[in-house]
């Protein structure tokens, strides 16, 4: 949902997800991201809707965003194809009072720029069935420039699940992100689901993003996810940075909590196919 409006309603149930990412812990001014997202199928699954709000702090910059998503869903190939659009609003602010230089505090007003607002549109497609998914999206169709965080991005991902036995499943996936004035970023993931209902997932990921200065976003990531109950699941990830800044921090942490609004009459096994 953060990057692809076509995924709205793909869970098959109304759900709300909270996400927290703290990058490069111990590094002054490192990125800190919080997001809250709700999405739900409507009209017997023919439509998906969603709302996402996020707040990102990087140094003395603060970016708040909100986006409203709509997806039209088509049943095909044993799964569901979502064709989605979203409208977004960004509020960017930079506090000069937090800036420090060699000579001390920068003189001037409290903010480098008054809080500025920018609006954009995004689009994406997402197909998913019980064992396979693929998606492509452009979260910001209108390229409004680097200064207000409105640079056009391209996202793509693909993945699938193999049932190795009644109590063991293997899930693999890959993703690519392309943005102007930055090198492409690639993710490759492999994980395993345990127990008959695949309630526990453990896996790892390699993230690669080569830059000339060696800072980059290269990392090895360890991930885990557990289905706490029929309504609640939690995920945790830890990045082992491979770039030049790895000596100035103790890694990156991510936490995800998802709550599904499952009716009491629905059996717990309804969540079994929700591998993605």
C-alpha positions, 0 to 999 in steps of 0.5 A, spaced: 500 500 500 505 504 501 508 504 494 502 500 490 495 502 490 493 496 486 494 492 492 488 495 496 483 490 498 488 484 496 488 481 503 481 479 502 479 482 509 479 489 512 486 490 515 490 496 519 497 496 519 502 500 523 509 500 521 516 503 524 523 503 521 529 506 525 535 506 520 542 507 522 541 507 529 546 511 533 547 515 527 545 523 528 540 525 524 538 518 521 532 517 517 526 515 522 519 513 519 512 511 522 506 509 517 499 507 519 495 504 513 488 501 512 485 497 506 479 493 505 475 490 499 468 492 498 463 490 493 464 483 494 471 484 492 470 488 486 473 494 489 479 495 494 480 502 498 485 504 502 488 510 506 495 511 508 499 516 513 506 516 514 511 521 517 519 521 516 524 525 519 531 525 516 536 530 519 532 537 520 527 535 515 520 532 516 515 530 511 508 528 513 504 524 507 497 522 506 494 518 500 488 515 499 487 509 494 482 506 490 483 499 486 478 496 481 479 488 482 478 483 477 478 475 478 483 472 473 488 466 473 485 463 480 487 470 483 485 477 483 488 483 479 488 490 482 488 496 478 489 502 482 490 509 483 492 514 489 492 521 490 497 524 495 499 530 499 506 531 502 507 536 507 515 538 508 518 542 513 525 544 515 527 547 522 533 551 521 534 551 529 536 544 529 542 546 524 549 546 526 555 548 523 563 548 525 562 555 527 555 554 531 548 555 530 546 558 523 543 565 523 536 566 521 529 564 521 526 558 525 525 554 518 529 554 512 522 554 508 515 555 511 511 548 511 510 547 503 505 542 501 505 538 494 500 534 491 501 528 486 497 522 483 500 515 483 498 508 479 499 501 480 497 494 478 498 488 483 496 481 481 496 475 487 493 468 488 495 463 493 502 461 490 504 467 486 504 475 486 507 480 481 506 488 481 508 494 478 507 502 480 509 509 479 507 512 486 508 519 484 506 520 477 508 528 477 515 529 477 515 536 481 523 536 483 527 534 488 526 540 493 519 538 495 520 530 495 516 529 489 521 525 484 518 520 480 519 513 482 518 506 479 517 500 483 517 492 481 516 486 485 515 479 484 514 472 488 512 466 490 511 460 495 512 453 494 509 448 499 515 443 501 511 439 506 505 440 510 509 444 515 514 447 511 513 452 505 518 456 501 517 463 499 522 467 495 521 474 492 525 480 488 524 487 488 527 493 484 526 501 485 528 506 480 528 513 481 532 519 478 538 522 480 540 515 484 542 508 483 537 503 482 536 499 488 535 491 488 532 486 493 532 479 493 528 475 499 528 468 501 524 465 507 521 459 510 514 458 513 513 453 519 507 449 522 501 447 518 498 454 517 505 457 516 504 461 522 511 463 523 516 465 517 523 466 518 528 469 512 533 473 509 534 479 504 540 482 500 539 489 498 543 492 493 544 499 491 551 501 488 553 508 489 560 512 487 561 514 494 560 507 497 555 509 502 549 506 498 544 502 501 547 495 501 545 491 507 543 483 509 537 483 512 534 478 517 526 477 518 521 474 522 513 474 522 509 470 526 501 470 526 499 471 533 492 470 532 487 469 527 486 477 527 493 479 529 500 478 526 507 481 527 513 482 523 521 484 525 527 485 521 534 487 522 539 490 517 546 489 517 549 495 513 554 493 508 555 501 506 561 505 508 556 508 514 556 501 517 561 503 522 557 509 525 551 505 527 548 499 530 544 497 524 537 498 522 530 496 525 523 495 522 517 493 526 510 491 523 503 490 526 497 488 522 490 487 525 485 484 520 477 485 522 475 477 522 468 476 523 467 471 529 464 466 525 470 465 520 474 459 521 482 461 523 484 457 517 481 463 512 488 466 513 492 460 511 493 462 503 495 469 506 502 468 504 504 475 502 
